[in-house]
Amino acid sequence: MSDRVAVVTGAGRGMGREVAQRLVARGLTVVVTDVDETAVRRTAADLGDKCVPVHHDVRDAVAHREVAARAFAPAVEACRIVPGALRGLAGVYGAAKAFMDQREAGII
């Protein structure tokens, strides 16, 4: 799975952090996001260079663009990876749906 990228929201602590840790252990590059910038940077630092921290409030639909750009666009353009997973754990109902609605509409 080393050619895959995953996005885990709510990765600053708890279940999101645990999921990110397991994905890194499986060899994925993981974009970890959280509304708590300090916590998500700590997660990324603790998990190593396979983690990319992004400050992200899942309630902000426009912010999903930055997450998608940081996670997928550069690597897809270079044909280095295949987007593999989006795992929303931020605990805000509807956030993943908002992300997918934007993807289907071609916004991201």
C-alpha positions in Angstrom: 0.0 0.0 0.0 3.0 2.4 0.0 1.8 4.1 -3.2 -1.5 5.2 -1.5 -2.5 8.4 0.3 -5.2 8.5 3.0 -6.9 11.6 4.5 -8.0 11.3 8.1 -10.0 14.1 9.6 -10.1 14.6 13.4 -6.6 13.1 13.6 -5.4 15.4 16.4 -6.3 12.9 19.0 -8.4 9.9 19.8 -9.8 7.6 17.2 -8.6 9.8 14.3 -5.0 9.7 15.6 -5.2 5.9 16.1 -6.5 5.4 12.5 -3.7 7.6 11.1 -1.1 5.6 13.1 -2.4 2.3 11.7 -2.4 3.6 8.2 1.2 4.9 8.5 2.2 1.5 9.9 0.7 -0.1 6.7 2.9 2.2 4.6 0.4 4.8 3.5 1.2 8.5 3.3 -1.5 10.1 5.6 -2.8 13.6 5.4 -3.9 14.3 9.0 -6.4 17.1 9.6 -7.9 18.6 12.6 -9.4 21.9 13.7 -6.8 21.9 16.5 -3.7 22.9 14.6 -1.4 22.2 17.5 -2.8 18.7 18.0 -2.6 17.8 14.3 1.0 19.0 14.1 1.9 16.9 17.1 0.2 13.9 15.5 2.2 14.4 12.3 5.5 14.9 14.2 4.9 11.8 16.3 4.0 9.6 13.3 6.9 10.7 11.1 7.6 11.8 7.6 4.7 9.8 6.2 2.2 12.3 7.8 1.3 15.7 6.3 -0.6 17.9 8.8 -3.3 20.3 7.6 -5.3 22.6 9.8 -8.9 21.9 8.7 -12.3 22.7 10.1 -14.6 20.1 8.4 -17.5 22.6 8.8 -15.8 24.9 6.3 -16.7 23.5 2.9 -14.1 25.7 1.1 -11.4 24.3 3.4 -11.9 20.9 1.7 -10.2 22.2 -1.4 -6.9 22.7 0.6 -7.1 19.2 2.0 -7.7 17.7 -1.4 -4.9 19.8 -3.0 -2.4 18.9 -0.2 -3.4 15.2 -0.3 -3.9 14.3 -3.9 -3.2 16.9 -6.6 0.6 17.0 -6.6 1.1 13.3 -6.5 -1.6 12.5 -9.0 -0.1 15.0 -11.4 3.3 13.3 -11.0 1.6 9.9 -11.4 3.2 8.7 -8.2 0.2 7.7 -6.2 -3.4 6.6 -6.5 -5.8 8.2 -4.0 -6.7 5.5 -1.6 -8.9 6.6 1.3 -10.8 9.4 2.9 -11.6 8.6 6.5 -13.6 11.3 8.3 -13.4 11.1 12.1 -13.9 14.7 13.1 -17.3 14.0 14.7 -19.2 16.6 12.6 -22.2 15.1 10.8 -22.3 15.8 7.1 -18.7 16.9 6.7 -17.7 13.9 4.6 -20.8 14.3 2.5 -19.9 18.0 1.9 -16.5 16.9 0.7 -17.9 14.3 -1.6 -20.6 16.7 -2.9 -17.8 19.1 -3.9 -15.8 16.3 -5.6 -18.8 15.3 -7.6 -19.5 18.9 -8.6 -15.9 19.3 -9.8 -15.0 21.9 -7.2 -12.2 19.8 -5.9 
